[in-house]
Amino acid sequence: MRRMQIFALLSALAVAESYTLPRAVQRVRAPAQTARHPDATPEEYEIVYGEGACVGAGIDERLYAINENLINVVKGCVDLAYEGRDYARFYVLEVLARVPYFSYLTVLHFRETFGARDADHVARTRVHFSEADNELHHLLIVEALGGNASAVDRALAQTLAFGYYWYVCACYAANPRLAYHLSELIEDHAYHTYDAFLRDHGDALRAEPAPAVATAYYGAAPFGADADAPAPTPPATLYDVFERIRDDERAHWSNLVSLVQFESLEAAGPATPTRACAPEDDACLAATDECAVAYAR
């Protein structure tokens, strides 16, 4: 009976987009222009994410505020609870980081089952599967460092992940951009968390060897790579490992920004999580090369 209820719920999520949604969650099409991470001032928000946005497609600001408040609360609680316990904190974050990609793939597979495919369907499925695999190896690395040693930490991470999975499934079925925005905030936080860790503990990390799971993963050719291509250089130290993990989070963030703003992976490109620069005109955000500027916390 429980299996039938779960199947019915997922089926409803998979076909949700075929119904008319309330104005607050309807996607508003607008001319796609290149821009990056507009999460700064209310004025910049309106230019990029607002209902009348000239960049990407707008959505009700209150829904983005829910995502931001949720991430800020969870981040603040985790940082406070795990102060001075970096590997345990990373374990909780990496357990949660995998969840959205599972949710995306669940809904995408159900939509495919019911014949609902868009032009980006195959590309998104492949990319999200690859991102889930990447996050899995981040988790394995942190576990190898003892991040999951406590049963309390494991129980907390797994409980949060269970609820988070269903929340993201519902968000993604109702409006994918809303779900992608939630993950964008998480990946932005992850990037800066690891970047700060590298700055604060660089010398100690350089003195420690890379765990075997990290050298095996980062030293192997990526899935689908040309068989004749040379194998990547594996990380030698723990600093190298966390540098690779940080850069992985940046790549995920870049994909998510494009999916939030343009509902497409084609706009993705190398960038560093940023605060938006102030636009020079009132009509649109400044060009990518003017706005994609790294900021320090």
Phi, psi and chi 1 to 4 in degrees:
 res  aa     phi    psi   chi1   chi2   chi3   chi4
   1 MET       -  -45.0 -176.3   66.0  179.1      -
   2 ARG   -61.7  -39.1 -177.4  175.0  -64.1  -84.2
   3 ARG   -63.2  -38.9  -69.7 -179.6  180.0  176.3
   4 MET   -65.8  -38.1  -67.5  178.3   65.2      -
   5 GLN   -64.8  -43.1  -69.1  173.3  -23.8      -
   6 ILE   -63.8  -42.5  -67.2  173.9      -      -
   7 PHE   -62.3  -41.4 -179.6   80.2      -      -
   8 ALA   -63.4  -39.8      -      -      -      -
   9 LEU   -63.7  -47.3  174.3   60.8      -      -
  10 LEU   -64.4  -36.4  -69.9  174.4      -      -
  11 SER   -63.0  -40.9  -60.1      -      -      -
  12 ALA   -64.9  -40.9      -      -      -      -
  13 LEU   -63.5  -39.4  -66.1  174.7      -      -
  14 ALA   -65.3  -32.1      -      -      -      -
  15 VAL  -104.7    8.8  -61.6      -      -      -
  16 ALA   -58.4  -33.4      -      -      -      -
  17 GLU   -70.0  -12.4  -80.9 -155.0  -25.9      -
  18 SER   -77.6   -7.7   62.5      -      -      -
  19 TYR  -105.0  159.8  -60.8   93.8      -      -
  20 THR   -75.6  125.1  -59.0      -      -      -
  21 LEU   -93.2  157.5  -63.7  170.2      -      -
  22 PRO   -58.0  156.0  -20.5   30.5      -      -
  23 ARG   -53.7  -34.7  173.0   65.7  179.5  174.0
  24 ALA   -62.1  -27.7      -      -      -      -
  25 VAL  -116.8    8.6  -65.4      -      -      -
  26 GLN   -73.3  140.6  -75.1 -178.0    4.9      -
  27 ARG   -80.4  128.8  -76.1  173.4  -74.2  177.2
  28 VAL  -106.1  112.6 -179.1      -      -      -
  29 ARG   -72.4  142.6  -65.2  -71.7 -178.8 -179.1
  30 ALA  -151.8  161.4      -      -      -      -
  31 PRO   -57.2  128.1  -22.4   33.0      -      -
  32 ALA   -79.4  121.5      -      -      -      -
  33 GLN  -129.5  153.2  -59.2 -176.1   31.3      -
  34 THR   -72.9  130.0  -55.3      -      -      -
  35 ALA  -158.5  168.5      -      -      -      -
  36 ARG  -134.1  152.7  -70.9  -69.7  177.7 -156.8
  37 HIS    11.4   88.0 -153.7  -37.2      -      -
  38 PRO   -90.1   15.8   35.0  -35.6      -      -
  39 ASP   -78.7   76.6 -177.9   25.5      -      -
  40 ALA  -133.8  -97.5      -      -      -      -
  41 THR   -94.0  162.7   67.3      -      -      -
  42 PRO   -58.0  -35.9  -26.4   34.7      -      -
  43 GLU   -65.0  -43.2  -67.7   76.0   17.1      -
  44 GLU   -69.3  -32.8  -71.1  169.4  -27.1      -
  45 TYR   -59.8  -46.9  166.1   86.8      -      -
  46 GLU   -61.5  -33.7  -73.1  -61.1  -32.1      -
  47 ILE   -67.6  -35.0  -69.7  167.7      -      -
  48 VAL  -106.7  -44.3 -179.7      -      -      -
  49 TYR  -107.8   -8.3  -76.5  154.2      -      -
  50 GLY   -67.2  167.9      -      -      -      -
  51 GLU   -59.0  -34.7  -65.6  -95.2    3.4      -
  52 GLY  -102.8   32.1      -      -      -      -
  53 ALA   -59.9  141.0      -      -      -      -
  54 CYS   -92.7   -9.3   74.4      -      -      -
  55 VAL  -116.4  126.5  177.1      -      -      -
  56 GLY    66.2 -149.4      -      -      -      -
  57 ALA  -124.9  137.2      -      -      -      -
  58 GLY   -81.4  163.3      -      -      -      -
  59 ILE  -156.3  157.0 -161.0  168.4      -      -
  60 ASP   -57.8  128.2 -166.8  -50.8      -      -
  61 GLU   -61.1  -29.5 -178.5  177.3    2.1      -
  62 ARG   -62.9  -33.3  -69.4  169.6  -64.2  179.0
  63 LEU   -70.3  -38.3  -62.4  176.3      -      -
  64 TYR   -66.8  -35.1  -77.1  110.7      -      -
  65 ALA   -64.0  -35.5      -      -      -      -
  66 ILE   -61.1  -46.3  -69.7  172.3      -      -
  67 ASN   -58.5  -48.1  -78.7  -11.6      -      -
  68 GLU   -63.4  -42.7  -69.3  168.9   -9.1      -
  69 ASN   -66.2  -39.6  -69.5  -26.3      -      -
  70 LEU   -61.1  -47.7  176.1   63.1      -      -
  71 ILE   -66.2  -40.7  -65.1  -55.3      -      -
  72 ASN   -63.5  -39.9  -73.0  -22.4      -      -
  73 VAL   -67.1  -48.7  168.2      -      -      -
  74 VAL   -62.7  -45.5  173.0      -      -      -
  75 LYS   -59.4  -46.2  172.0 -175.5  177.5  -64.8
  76 GLY   -62.5  -42.1      -      -      -      -
  77 CYS   -66.4  -44.1  -68.8      -      -      -
  78 VAL   -65.0  -44.4  171.0      -      -      -
  79 ASP   -62.0  -39.7  -73.1  -11.6      -      -
  80 LEU   -70.0  -44.6 -178.3   63.0      -      -
  81 ALA   -69.0  -28.6      -      -      -      -
  82 TYR  -113.2   24.8  -72.4   91.5      -      -
  83 GLU   -60.2  125.9 -175.3  175.1    3.0      -
  84 GLY    83.3   -0.6      -      -      -      -
  85 ARG  -123.1   72.5  -60.4  177.7   58.1 -146.1
  86 ASP   -62.6  -46.2  -70.1  -44.9      -      -
  87 TYR   -68.1  -36.3  -67.6  153.0      -      -
  88 ALA   -65.8  -39.8      -      -      -      -
  89 ARG   -63.5  -43.9  176.2  164.1   59.0  109.6
  90 PHE   -62.8  -35.1  -64.3  162.6      -      -
  91 TYR   -61.4  -48.4  167.7   75.1      -      -
  92 VAL   -61.1  -44.7  173.6      -      -      -
  93 LEU   -64.1  -39.1  -65.8  176.5      -      -
  94 GLU   -73.9  -32.9  -69.6  -61.6  -14.1      -
  95 VAL   -60.2  -44.7  168.9      -      -      -
  96 LEU   -71.0  -33.8  -65.2  176.1      -      -
  97 ALA   -64.2  -28.1      -      -      -      -
  98 ARG   -75.7  -28.0  -58.0  173.0   63.0 -154.8
  99 VAL   -57.7  -47.1  169.5      -      -      -
 100 PRO   -57.6  -37.1  -24.7   33.9      -      -
 101 TYR   -68.2  -34.7  -56.9  112.2      -      -
 102 PHE   -62.9  -43.1  -64.6  155.7      -      -
 103 SER   -64.4  -44.4  -60.1      -      -      -
 104 TYR   -58.0  -47.1  -57.3  157.8      -      -
 105 LEU   -66.4  -35.8  -70.0  168.6      -      -
 106 THR   -59.6  -50.8  -62.6      -      -      -
 107 VAL   -68.3  -40.0  177.1      -      -      -
 108 LEU   -61.9  -41.1  -75.3  170.0      -      -
 109 HIS   -66.2  -40.0  -78.3  -51.4      -      -
 110 PHE   -68.0  -38.3  -92.8   79.7      -      -
 111 ARG   -63.8  -40.4  -75.3 -177.6  177.5  161.2
 112 GLU   -63.4  -39.2 -176.7  175.6   -4.2      -
 113 THR   -58.3  -37.5  -60.5      -      -      -
 114 PHE   -92.9   12.4  -69.6  103.3      -      -
 115 GLY    79.6   13.8      -      -      -      -
 116 ALA   -97.3   94.8      -      -      -      -
 117 ARG  -123.3  139.4  -62.0 -172.9 -171.1   95.3
 118 ASP  -107.9 -178.3   56.5   25.0      -      -
 119 ALA   -64.3  -25.8      -      -      -      -
 120 ASP   -97.0    4.3 -124.8    5.2      -      -
 121 HIS   -58.9  -51.5 -179.2   89.5      -      -
 122 VAL   -65.1  -43.9  173.3      -      -      -
 123 ALA   -61.9  -43.0      -      -      -      -
 124 ARG   -65.4  -41.8  -70.1 -167.2 -162.3 -162.7
 125 THR   -60.2  -45.1  -59.4      -      -      -
 126 ARG   -65.7  -44.6  -72.0  176.7  174.5  173.6
 127 VAL   -65.9  -44.2  166.6      -      -      -
 128 HIS   -68.2  -34.0  -65.7  -29.8      -      -
 129 PHE   -64.7  -43.5 -177.2   85.0      -      -
 130 SER   -63.0  -40.4  174.5      -      -      -
 131 GLU   -67.1  -37.8  -70.9  166.7  -26.8      -
 132 ALA   -63.7  -40.7      -      -      -      -
 133 ASP   -64.3  -40.0  179.7   70.3      -      -
 134 ASN   -63.3  -44.8 -179.5 -109.4      -      -
 135 GLU   -65.8  -32.9  -64.4  -71.2    4.7      -
 136 LEU   -58.6  -43.7  165.8   63.0      -      -
 137 HIS   -71.4  -30.9  -75.8   86.5      -      -
 138 HIS   -59.6  -43.8  -67.4  177.8      -      -
 139 LEU   -63.7  -42.8 -179.3   61.5      -      -
 140 LEU   -62.4  -37.6  -66.5  175.0      -      -
 141 ILE   -65.1  -46.4  -70.0  166.7      -      -
 142 VAL   -65.2  -37.1  173.4      -      -      -
 143 GLU   -64.6  -38.3  -71.9  178.4  -10.0      -
 144 ALA   -63.9  -23.8      -      -      -      -
 145 LEU   -90.7    3.8  -64.0  170.8      -      -
 146 GLY    91.3   13.2      -      -      -      -
 147 GLY   -65.9  -22.9      -      -      -      -
 148 ASN  -105.5   23.7   66.0  -26.4      -      -
 149 ALA   -66.8  -29.9      -      -      -      -
 150 SER   -91.1  131.2  167.3      -      -      -
 151 ALA   -64.5  -31.8      -      -      -      -
 152 VAL   -65.3  -44.4  173.3      -      -      -
 153 ASP   -63.4  -41.1  -64.2  -24.1      -      -
 154 ARG   -64.2  -44.0  -65.1 -164.6  -59.8  -87.0
 155 ALA   -64.1  -41.0      -      -      -      -
 156 LEU   -63.8  -48.7  173.5   63.5      -      -
 157 ALA   -61.9  -42.8      -      -      -      -
 158 GLN   -69.4  -36.6  -68.0  160.3    5.1      -
 159 THR   -66.4  -46.1  -58.9      -      -      -
 160 LEU   -61.0  -41.1  -70.2  173.2      -      -
 161 ALA   -65.0  -37.0      -      -      -      -
 162 PHE   -62.3  -50.4  179.5   80.3      -      -
 163 GLY   -66.2  -38.9      -      -      -      -
 164 TYR   -63.5  -38.4 -175.1   35.1      -      -
 165 TYR   -57.8  -48.9  169.1   80.9      -      -
 166 TRP   -70.9  -34.2  -70.5  108.3      -      -
 167 TYR   -61.6  -45.7  176.6   74.3      -      -
 168 VAL   -69.0  -37.0  177.5      -      -      -
 169 CYS   -56.5  -47.0  -82.4      -      -      -
 170 ALA   -64.2  -44.0      -      -      -      -
 171 CYS   -61.1  -45.0  -76.0      -      -      -
 172 TYR   -67.9  -36.6 -164.6   78.6      -      -
 173 ALA   -68.5  -37.7      -      -      -      -
 174 ALA   -76.0  -44.2      -      -      -      -
 175 ASN  -161.3  104.7 -169.3  -61.9      -      -
 176 PRO   -55.9  -36.0  -26.3   35.2      -      -
 177 ARG   -63.3  -34.8  -67.4  177.9   59.3 -113.4
 178 LEU   -65.2  -41.7 -169.8   62.5      -      -
 179 ALA   -67.6  -40.0      -      -      -      -
 180 TYR   -64.8  -35.7  -74.1  136.2      -      -
 181 HIS   -63.1  -39.7  176.0 -106.3      -      -
 182 LEU   -59.4  -45.4 -175.0   67.1      -      -
 183 SER   -69.0  -33.7  -63.9      -      -      -
 184 GLU   -57.8  -43.8  174.9 -167.5  -29.8      -
 185 LEU   -65.0  -39.1  -63.0  175.1      -      -
 186 ILE   -65.9  -45.2  -68.2  171.9      -      -
 187 GLU   -67.6  -34.5  -62.8  -67.0    1.8      -
 188 ASP   -62.5  -44.5  179.4   68.1      -      -
 189 HIS   -63.0  -42.3  165.5   58.1      -      -
 190 ALA   -62.5  -44.4      -      -      -      -
 191 TYR   -56.2  -49.6  172.9   88.4      -      -
 192 HIS   -73.6  -27.6  -71.3  -74.3      -      -
 193 THR   -64.2  -48.8  -64.2      -      -      -
 194 TYR   -70.2  -34.5  -73.1  119.7      -      -
 195 ASP   -63.8  -43.0 -165.4   52.9      -      -
 196 ALA   -65.8  -38.7      -      -      -      -
 197 PHE   -61.9  -41.3 -178.9   66.1      -      -
 198 LEU   -65.0  -40.9  -72.3  166.8      -      -
 199 ARG   -66.7  -41.5  -70.8 -163.4  -52.7  -88.7
 200 ASP   -77.5  -26.8  -65.7  -17.2      -      -
 201 HIS  -128.4   25.1  -56.4  -77.5      -      -
 202 GLY   -55.1  -48.5      -      -      -      -
 203 ASP   -64.7  -43.4  -69.5  -19.8      -      -
 204 ALA   -66.0  -38.8      -      -      -      -
 205 LEU   -68.2  -35.0  -67.3  171.6      -      -
 206 ARG   -68.5  -20.5  -71.0 -173.4 -179.6   93.1
 207 ALA   -87.5   -7.5      -      -      -      -
 208 GLU  -105.7  137.3  -64.5  -69.4  -28.3      -
 209 PRO   -72.4  155.8   27.5  -34.2      -      -
 210 ALA   -71.0  139.1      -      -      -      -
 211 PRO   -66.1  155.0   19.6  -28.4      -      -
 212 ALA   -59.0  -37.8      -      -      -      -
 213 VAL   -64.3  -31.8   63.8      -      -      -
 214 ALA   -74.1  -42.5      -      -      -      -
 215 THR   -67.3  -35.9   56.2      -      -      -
 216 ALA   -66.5  -41.7      -      -      -      -
 217 TYR   -73.0  -52.3  175.0   64.1      -      -
 218 TYR   -77.9  -13.7  -73.9  112.6      -      -
 219 GLY   -90.6   -7.6      -      -      -      -
 220 ALA   -92.9  152.8      -      -      -      -
 221 ALA   -66.5  139.5      -      -      -      -
 222 PRO   -60.0  151.8  -19.9   31.0      -      -
 223 PHE   -58.3  130.5  178.4   76.0      -      -
 224 GLY    86.2    0.4      -      -      -      -
 225 ALA   -72.3  157.0      -      -      -      -
 226 ASP   -59.8  131.5 -171.5  -22.4      -      -
 227 ALA   -61.9  -26.2      -      -      -      -
 228 ASP   -87.3   -7.0  -63.9  -31.4      -      -
 229 ALA   -71.2  141.5      -      -      -      -
 230 PRO   -65.3  146.3   22.9  -32.6      -      -
 231 ALA   -68.7  144.6      -      -      -      -
 232 PRO   -63.5  157.0  -15.9   28.2      -      -
 233 THR   -77.6  122.2  -57.2      -      -      -
 234 PRO   -71.7  155.1   25.1  -32.7      -      -
 235 PRO   -68.0  141.0   24.2  -32.8      -      -
 236 ALA   -95.9  -33.7      -      -      -      -
 237 THR  -123.3  169.2   68.5      -      -      -
 238 LEU   -65.8  -30.1 -150.9   48.0      -      -
 239 TYR   -62.1  -44.8 -175.5   93.4      -      -
 240 ASP   -60.2  -38.8  -61.1  -27.5      -      -
 241 VAL   -63.0  -50.8  171.4      -      -      -
 242 PHE   -70.5  -24.3  -80.2  104.4      -      -
 243 GLU   -66.8  -41.4 -164.5  172.2   42.0      -
 244 ARG   -65.1  -43.1  -59.4  -82.3 -176.4   97.4
 245 ILE   -62.1  -45.4  -67.7  175.2      -      -
 246 ARG   -57.5  -44.5  179.2 -159.3   64.0 -174.5
 247 ASP   -69.1  -30.6  -67.6  -13.7      -      -
 248 ASP   -61.8  -43.3  -71.4  -18.2      -      -
 249 GLU   -64.2  -35.1  -52.7  -64.8    4.3      -
 250 ARG   -64.4  -40.9  177.8  176.2   61.4 -173.5
 251 ALA   -65.2  -41.0      -      -      -      -
 252 HIS   -62.2  -44.7  -61.6  171.8      -      -
 253 TRP   -58.3  -42.8  173.2   88.1      -      -
 254 SER   -62.1  -42.7 -176.1      -      -      -
 255 ASN   -61.4  -43.4  -76.2  -23.3      -      -
 256 LEU   -67.0  -37.6  -69.9  162.1      -      -
 257 VAL   -58.3  -44.4  166.7      -      -      -
 258 SER   -65.8  -38.6  -64.9      -      -      -
 259 LEU   -69.6  -34.8  -72.9  165.0      -      -
 260 VAL   -68.5  -48.9  169.6      -      -      -
 261 GLN   -81.3  -34.0  -66.9 -174.2   17.5      -
 262 PHE  -125.5   -1.0  -50.2  114.4      -      -
 263 GLU    53.4   36.3  -63.4 -174.7  -86.8      -
 264 SER  -151.9  146.1  172.0      -      -      -
 265 LEU   -82.7  -13.9  -71.4  164.7      -      -
 266 GLU   -67.5  -24.8  -66.0  179.9   -0.3      -
 267 ALA   -82.2   -6.9      -      -      -      -
 268 ALA   -67.1  143.9      -      -      -      -
 269 GLY  -160.4  169.9      -      -      -      -
 270 PRO   -64.4  127.8   23.0  -32.6      -      -
 271 ALA  -159.6  164.2      -      -      -      -
 272 THR  -112.8  137.2  -61.2      -      -      -
 273 PRO   -49.3  132.1  -30.0   36.6      -      -
 274 THR  -134.5  166.2   66.9      -      -      -
 275 ARG   -96.2  143.3  -63.1  -62.8 -174.3 -162.1
 276 ALA   -68.6  141.9      -      -      -      -
 277 CYS   -79.3  159.4   60.6      -      -      -
 278 ALA   -71.0  129.5      -      -      -      -
 279 PRO   -69.5  146.1   25.0  -32.7      -      -
 280 GLU   -83.6  -23.7  -67.0 -172.2   -3.2      -
 281 ASP  -122.0  163.6   73.5   51.8      -      -
 282 ASP   -82.7   -6.0  -66.0  -27.6      -      -
 283 ALA   -88.2  -33.6      -      -      -      -
 284 CYS  -158.6  161.1 -161.3      -      -      -
 285 LEU   -71.6  153.6 -164.3   67.7      -      -
 286 ALA   -64.3  167.2      -      -      -      -
 287 ALA   -65.3  161.1      -      -      -      -
 288 THR   -52.8  -47.7  -61.8      -      -      -
 289 ASP   -67.9  -15.5   57.2   -4.1      -      -
 290 GLU   -90.2  -24.3  -62.5  174.6   38.7      -
 291 CYS  -103.7  -25.7  -76.7      -      -      -
 292 ALA   -81.2   70.5      -      -      -      -
 293 VAL  -119.6  128.0 -179.9      -      -      -
 294 ALA   -64.8  145.3      -      -      -      -
 295 TYR  -123.1  155.2   69.9   94.5      -      -
 296 ALA  -108.2  142.5      -      -      -      -
 297 ARG  -103.2      -  -75.1 -177.9  177.2  170.5
